[in-house]
Amino acid sequence: MSFLSGLFGGGGTPPALPYPADSPEGLAARWVRWAAGTPMERNPIADPVGNYADAQQPDDVWFLAGTFGTSVVRHCTVPFGRALFFPAFNMWHHKPQGPPPHLPRAWGRLTVDDTPIDLDVVATPVPFTVTGAAGNPVTGTRRPVAMTVWGHWKRLDPLWHGAHTVAFSGGDGHRFTVSATYRITVR
């Protein structure tokens, strides 16, 4: 890494995760890195209609984004054969002092083509490093930041060709809620 990359962030390969990349914890950590990978104005979480749903998607899974406390309907095309992974509700933690806190009143809901699907609680007790884009809404910096994440997540097997609706919502059990509906075309 060059002096300038070290000073301003970016450059090089991200540090290895403390979890297998395809495990629930590894996918959650990768999702946080993905969410931090773009600045706010092009970020999939802040996107009201799905214009940035395909931003920096990995080759082995397709990440869907929640919101920052709003309700949205997004449209996107997902390649055939790609599993989906996303949080119905999550909380990320900067500079963690151990495992992320469990929010006992937090909740999440998911339907796929109007069929309810159970969510999984996923937590990353061992911190992982996130180096985001300048102005990203996750860390706010390009400098490496140690993080943990907790939430109600789901990995869905690849959907069949055609049109699908994936709708999820969640909240902290108090007043903060998120809701996203994806109108997905699989090709």
SELUM-309247 format. One record per residue: residue in one letter; z, y, x of N, C-alpha, C, CB in turn. Coordinates in steps of 0.2 Angstrom, whole numbers, padded with zeros to 4 digits, always signed. Glycine has a CB too. Layout:
<atoms>
aZYXZYXZYXZYX
...
</atoms>
This chain:
<atoms>
m+0000-0006+0004+0000+0000+0000+0000+0006+0005+0006+0000-0005
s-0004+0011+0003-0004+0017+0007+0002+0021+0006-0011+0021+0005
f+0003+0026+0010+0008+0031+0009+0007+0035+0002+0008+0036+0015
l+0001+0037+0001+0000+0041-0006+0001+0036-0012-0007+0044-0006
s-0001+0030-0011+0001+0025-0017+0008+0024-0018-0003+0019-0016
g+0012+0024-0012+0019+0023-0013+0022+0029-0015+0022+0021-0006
l+0020+0035-0014+0022+0041-0016+0021+0043-0023+0020+0047-0012
f+0015+0041-0025+0013+0043-0032+0012+0037-0037+0006+0047-0032
g+0013+0031-0035+0012+0025-0039+0005+0023-0039+0014+0027-0046
g+0004+0017-0042-0003+0014-0042-0005+0010-0036-0008+0019-0044
g-0010+0007-0036-0013+0004-0030-0010-0003-0030-0012+0008-0024
g-0014-0008-0027-0011-0014-0026-0010-0019-0032-0005-0014-0022
t-0008-0025-0031-0007-0029-0036+0001-0028-0039-0008-0037-0034
p+0002-0029-0045+0009-0028-0048+0013-0034-0045+0009-0028-0055
p+0020-0033-0044+0024-0038-0041+0024-0044-0046+0031-0035-0040
a+0025-0050-0043+0026-0056-0047+0031-0055-0052+0027-0062-0042
l+0030-0058-0058+0035-0058-0063+0040-0064-0061+0032-0060-0070
p+0047-0063-0064+0052-0068-0063+0051-0074-0068+0059-0065-0063
y+0046-0074-0072+0045-0079-0077+0038-0082-0076+0046-0076-0084
p+0036-0088-0079+0029-0090-0079+0025-0086-0083+0029-0097-0081
a+0019-0084-0081+0015-0079-0085+0014-0081-0092+0009-0078-0081
d+0014-0087-0094+0012-0089-0101+0018-0091-0105+0007-0095-0100
s+0024-0090-0102+0030-0092-0106+0031-0086-0110+0036-0093-0101
p+0036-0087-0115+0037-0081-0120+0040-0075-0116+0042-0083-0125
e+0044-0076-0111+0047-0070-0107+0041-0067-0103+0053-0073-0103
g+0037-0071-0100+0032-0069-0096+0027-0065-0100+0028-0075-0092
l+0025-0067-0106+0021-0064-0110+0024-0057-0112+0019-0068-0116
a+0030-0057-0114+0033-0051-0116+0033-0046-0110+0041-0052-0118
a+0035-0048-0104+0035-0044-0098+0027-0041-0097+0037-0047-0092
r+0023-0045-0098+0016-0043-0097+0014-0038-0102+0011-0050-0097
w+0016-0039-0108+0014-0035-0114+0017-0028-0112+0017-0037-0121
v+0023-0027-0109+0026-0021-0108+0022-0018-0102+0034-0022-0105
r+0020-0021-0097+0015-0019-0092+0009-0016-0095+0014-0024-0087
w+0006-0020-0100+0000-0018-0103+0001-0011-0107-0002-0024-0108
a+0007-0011-0111+0008-0005-0115+0009+0001-0110+0014-0006-0119
a+0011+0000-0104+0012+0006-0099+0006+0007-0096+0018+0004-0094
g+0001+0003-0097-0005+0004-0093-0010+0010-0094-0009-0002-0093
t-0009+0013-0100-0013+0019-0102-0008+0025-0104-0018+0017-0107
p-0011+0031-0103-0007+0037-0105-0007+0037-0112-0010+0043-0102
m-0002+0041-0115-0001+0042-0122-0007+0043-0126+0004+0048-0123
e-0012+0048-0124-0018+0049-0128-0022+0044-0129-0021+0055-0125
r-0022+0038-0125-0026+0032-0126-0022+0026-0126-0031+0032-0120
n-0016+0027-0128-0012+0021-0128-0012+0017-0135-0005+0023-0127
p-0013+0010-0134-0013+0006-0140-0008+0007-0145-0014-0001-0139
i-0002+0008-0143+0004+0009-0147+0003+0016-0151+0011+0009-0143
a+0001+0021-0148+0000+0027-0152-0006+0028-0156+0000+0033-0147
d-0011+0023-0155-0017+0023-0158-0017+0022-0166-0022+0017-0155
p-0019+0026-0170-0018+0025-0177-0023+0021-0181-0019+0032-0181
v-0029+0019-0178-0034+0016-0181-0037+0010-0177-0040+0020-0183
g-0035+0009-0171-0038+0003-0167-0043+0005-0162-0040-0002-0171
n-0044+0011-0161-0049+0013-0156-0048+0011-0149-0050+0021-0155
y-0041+0010-0147-0039+0007-0140-0036+0000-0140-0034+0012-0137
a-0038-0003-0145-0035-0010-0146-0038-0015-0140-0037-0013-0153
d-0043-0013-0138-0046-0018-0132-0045-0015-0125-0054-0018-0133
a-0041-0010-0125-0039-0007-0118-0036-0012-0114-0035+0000-0119
q-0038-0013-0108-0035-0017-0103-0033-0024-0105-0030-0013-0100
q-0036-0027-0110-0034-0034-0112-0035-0039-0106-0038-0036-0118
p-0030-0043-0106-0030-0049-0101-0035-0054-0103-0024-0052-0099
d-0037-0058-0099-0042-0063-0101-0040-0069-0104-0046-0066-0094
d-0033-0070-0104-0030-0077-0107-0027-0076-0114-0025-0079-0102
v-0025-0069-0116-0022-0068-0122-0024-0061-0124-0014-0068-0121
w-0023-0060-0131-0025-0053-0133-0018-0050-0136-0030-0053-0139
f-0017-0044-0133-0010-0041-0135-0012-0036-0141-0007-0037-0130
l-0007-0036-0146-0007-0032-0152-0001-0027-0151-0007-0035-0159
a-0002-0021-0153+0003-0016-0152+0006-0014-0159+0000-0010-0149
g+0013-0013-0158+0016-0010-0164+0015-0002-0164+0024-0011-0164
t+0020+0001-0166+0020+0009-0166+0026+0012-0164+0019+0011-0174
f+0026+0018-0163+0032+0022-0161+0036+0024-0167+0031+0028-0157
g+0036+0020-0173+0040+0022-0179+0036+0024-0185+0045+0027-0177
t+0030+0023-0185+0025+0024-0190+0022+0018-0193+0020+0029-0188
s+0018+0019-0198+0014+0013-0201+0007+0014-0200+0016+0012-0209
v+0003+0009-0198-0004+0010-0196-0008+0004-0199-0005+0011-0189
v-0014+0005-0200-0019+0000-0201-0024+0001-0196-0022+0001-0208
r-0025-0004-0192-0030-0004-0186-0035-0009-0187-0026-0005-0179
h-0041-0008-0184-0047-0013-0184-0049-0014-0177-0053-0010-0188
c-0050-0021-0176-0052-0023-0169-0056-0029-0170-0046-0023-0164
t-0060-0031-0164-0063-0037-0163-0060-0041-0158-0071-0036-0162
v-0058-0047-0159-0055-0051-0154-0060-0057-0152-0048-0054-0157
p-0060-0058-0146-0065-0064-0144-0062-0071-0146-0065-0064-0136
f-0067-0075-0148-0065-0081-0151-0062-0085-0145-0071-0085-0153
g-0057-0089-0147-0053-0093-0142-0047-0090-0139-0058-0095-0137
r-0046-0083-0141-0040-0080-0137-0034-0080-0142-0043-0072-0136
a-0029-0082-0139-0022-0082-0142-0020-0075-0143-0017-0086-0139
l-0016-0073-0148-0013-0066-0149-0006-0066-0147-0014-0064-0157
f-0003-0061-0145+0004-0060-0143+0006-0053-0144+0005-0062-0136
f+0012-0052-0148+0014-0045-0150+0021-0045-0152+0009-0043-0155
p+0024-0040-0152+0031-0039-0155+0030-0036-0162+0035-0034-0151
a+0034-0039-0167+0035-0036-0173+0040-0030-0172+0037-0041-0179
f+0045-0031-0168+0049-0025-0166+0052-0027-0159+0055-0025-0171
n+0052-0022-0155+0055-0023-0148+0059-0017-0145+0050-0026-0143
m+0063-0018-0140+0066-0013-0137+0065-0014-0129+0074-0012-0139
w+0063-0009-0126+0063-0010-0118+0068-0006-0115+0056-0008-0115
h+0070-0008-0110+0076-0005-0106+0075-0003-0099+0082-0009-0107
h+0075+0003-0097+0074+0006-0090+0081+0005-0087+0072+0013-0090
k+0080+0003-0080+0086+0003-0076+0091-0002-0079+0089+0010-0074
p+0089-0008-0080+0094-0012-0084+0100-0014-0080+0090-0019-0086
q+0105-0015-0083+0112-0017-0080+0113-0024-0082+0118-0012-0081
g+0108-0029-0081+0109-0036-0084+0104-0037-0090+0116-0037-0086
p+0106-0042-0094+0101-0044-0099+0101-0038-0104+0103-0050-0102
p+0095-0038-0108+0094-0032-0113+0099-0034-0118+0087-0032-0115
p+0102-0029-0122+0106-0030-0127+0103-0033-0133+0110-0023-0129
h+0107-0037-0137+0104-0040-0143+0106-0035-0148+0107-0047-0144
l+0101-0034-0153+0103-0029-0159+0104-0034-0165+0097-0024-0160
p+0110-0035-0167+0111-0040-0172+0108-0038-0179+0118-0041-0173
r+0107-0032-0180+0104-0030-0187+0096-0029-0186+0107-0024-0189
a+0093-0030-0181+0086-0030-0180+0083-0035-0184+0084-0030-0172
w+0077-0034-0186+0073-0038-0190+0065-0038-0189+0074-0037-0198
g+0062-0043-0191+0055-0043-0190+0051-0047-0196+0052-0045-0183
r+0045-0045-0198+0042-0049-0202+0034-0050-0200+0042-0046-0210
l+0031-0055-0202+0024-0057-0200+0021-0061-0205+0024-0060-0193
t+0015-0058-0207+0010-0062-0211+0003-0063-0207+0010-0060-0218
v+0000-0068-0208-0007-0069-0206-0011-0072-0212-0007-0075-0200
d-0015-0068-0214-0019-0069-0220-0015-0071-0226-0024-0075-0218
d-0010-0066-0226-0005-0067-0232+0000-0073-0232-0008-0067-0238
t+0000-0077-0226+0005-0082-0225+0010-0080-0221+0001-0088-0222
p+0017-0080-0223+0022-0078-0219+0023-0083-0213+0029-0078-0223
i+0024-0080-0207+0025-0084-0201+0032-0082-0198+0019-0083-0196
d+0036-0087-0195+0042-0085-0192+0041-0082-0185+0046-0092-0191
l+0045-0077-0184+0045-0074-0177+0050-0077-0172+0046-0066-0178
d+0049-0076-0166+0054-0079-0161+0057-0073-0157+0050-0083-0156
v+0064-0074-0156+0067-0069-0152+0066-0070-0145+0075-0069-0154
v+0064-0065-0141+0062-0066-0134+0066-0061-0131+0054-0066-0133
a+0069-0063-0125+0072-0058-0121+0071-0059-0114+0080-0058-0122
t+0071-0054-0109+0070-0055-0102+0076-0053-0099+0063-0051-0100
p+0081-0058-0098+0087-0056-0094+0086-0054-0087+0092-0062-0095
v+0081-0057-0084+0080-0055-0077+0075-0049-0077+0077-0061-0072
p+0077-0043-0074+0072-0037-0074+0065-0039-0071+0075-0031-0071
f+0060-0035-0073+0054-0036-0070+0051-0029-0069+0049-0040-0075
t+0047-0028-0064+0044-0021-0062+0038-0019-0066+0043-0021-0055
v+0038-0013-0069+0032-0010-0072+0030-0004-0068+0034-0008-0080
t+0024-0004-0066+0021+0002-0063+0015+0004-0068+0018+0000-0056
g+0017+0009-0072+0012+0012-0077+0007+0017-0075+0016+0014-0083
a+0003+0019-0080-0001+0025-0079+0002+0031-0079-0007+0024-0084
a+0000+0036-0076+0003+0043-0077+0003+0045-0084-0001+0048-0073
g+0009+0047-0087+0009+0049-0094+0010+0044-0099+0003+0054-0095
n+0011+0038-0096+0012+0032-0101+0018+0033-0105+0012+0025-0097
p+0018+0030-0111+0024+0031-0116+0030+0026-0114+0022+0031-0123
v+0029+0021-0110+0034+0016-0109+0039+0019-0103+0031+0010-0107
t+0036+0020-0097+0040+0023-0092+0040+0030-0091+0039+0019-0086
g+0034+0033-0093+0033+0040-0091+0031+0042-0084+0039+0044-0093
t+0030+0037-0080+0029+0038-0073+0024+0033-0070+0035+0038-0069
r+0021+0034-0065+0017+0029-0061+0022+0025-0056+0011+0032-0057
r+0028+0028-0055+0032+0024-0050+0035+0018-0053+0038+0029-0048
p+0036+0013-0049+0039+0006-0051+0045+0008-0055+0039+0001-0046
v+0046+0004-0060+0053+0005-0064+0055-0002-0066+0052+0009-0071
a+0061-0004-0065+0064-0011-0067+0065-0010-0074+0070-0012-0062
m+0063-0015-0078+0064-0015-0085+0066-0022-0087+0058-0013-0088
t+0069-0023-0093+0070-0029-0097+0067-0027-0104+0077-0031-0097
v+0066-0032-0108+0064-0031-0115+0067-0036-0120+0056-0031-0116
w+0068-0035-0126+0071-0039-0131+0067-0038-0137+0079-0038-0132
g+0066-0043-0141+0063-0041-0148+0061-0048-0152+0057-0037-0147
h+0058-0046-0157+0055-0052-0162+0048-0052-0160+0057-0050-0169
w+0046-0057-0157+0039-0058-0155+0035-0064-0158+0039-0059-0147
k+0029-0064-0157+0025-0070-0159+0019-0071-0154+0023-0070-0166
r+0018-0077-0152+0012-0079-0149+0008-0084-0155+0013-0084-0143
l+0002-0081-0157-0002-0085-0162-0008-0089-0158-0005-0080-0167
d-0009-0095-0160-0014-0098-0157-0021-0095-0159-0015-0106-0160
p-0026-0096-0156-0032-0092-0158-0034-0093-0165-0038-0095-0153
l-0036-0088-0168-0039-0088-0175-0046-0090-0175-0038-0081-0178
w-0048-0093-0181-0055-0095-0181-0060-0089-0182-0055-0100-0187
h-0066-0091-0181-0071-0085-0182-0070-0082-0189-0078-0089-0181
g-0072-0076-0189-0072-0072-0196-0067-0067-0196-0071-0077-0201
a-0065-0065-0202-0061-0059-0204-0054-0062-0205-0063-0055-0210
h-0049-0058-0202-0042-0060-0203-0037-0054-0204-0039-0064-0197
t-0032-0054-0207-0027-0049-0207-0020-0051-0204-0026-0046-0215
v-0018-0048-0199-0012-0049-0196-0007-0043-0197-0012-0051-0188
a-0002-0044-0201+0002-0038-0203+0010-0040-0200+0002-0037-0211
f+0012-0035-0197+0019-0036-0195+0023-0029-0195+0019-0038-0187
s+0030-0030-0196+0034-0024-0196+0041-0027-0194+0035-0022-0204
g+0045-0022-0192+0052-0023-0190+0056-0017-0189+0051-0027-0183
g+0062-0018-0187+0066-0012-0187+0073-0014-0183+0068-0009-0193
d+0076-0008-0182+0083-0009-0178+0089-0011-0183+0084-0003-0174
g+0087-0011-0189+0093-0012-0194+0096-0006-0196+0098-0017-0191
h+0094+0000-0194+0097+0006-0196+0091+0010-0199+0100+0010-0189
r+0088+0015-0196+0083+0019-0199+0076+0019-0195+0085+0026-0199
f+0076+0015-0189+0070+0015-0186+0066+0009-0188+0071+0015-0178
t+0060+0010-0190+0055+0005-0192+0048+0006-0189+0055+0004-0200
v+0045+0000-0189+0038+0000-0187+0034-0004-0191+0037-0002-0179
s+0027-0003-0192+0023-0007-0196+0016-0006-0194+0024-0005-0204
a+0013-0012-0193+0006-0012-0191+0002-0018-0194+0005-0013-0183
t-0004-0016-0197-0008-0021-0200-0015-0021-0196-0009-0019-0208
y-0017-0026-0194-0023-0027-0190-0028-0031-0194-0022-0031-0183
r-0034-0028-0195-0040-0031-0199-0044-0033-0193-0044-0026-0203
i-0043-0039-0191-0046-0042-0185-0053-0046-0187-0041-0047-0182
t-0058-0045-0183-0064-0049-0183-0064-0053-0177-0070-0045-0184
v-0064-0060-0178-0065-0064-0172-0072-0066-0171-0060-0071-0173
r-0074-0065-0165-0081-0067-0163-0082-0071-0157-0086-0061-0163
</atoms>
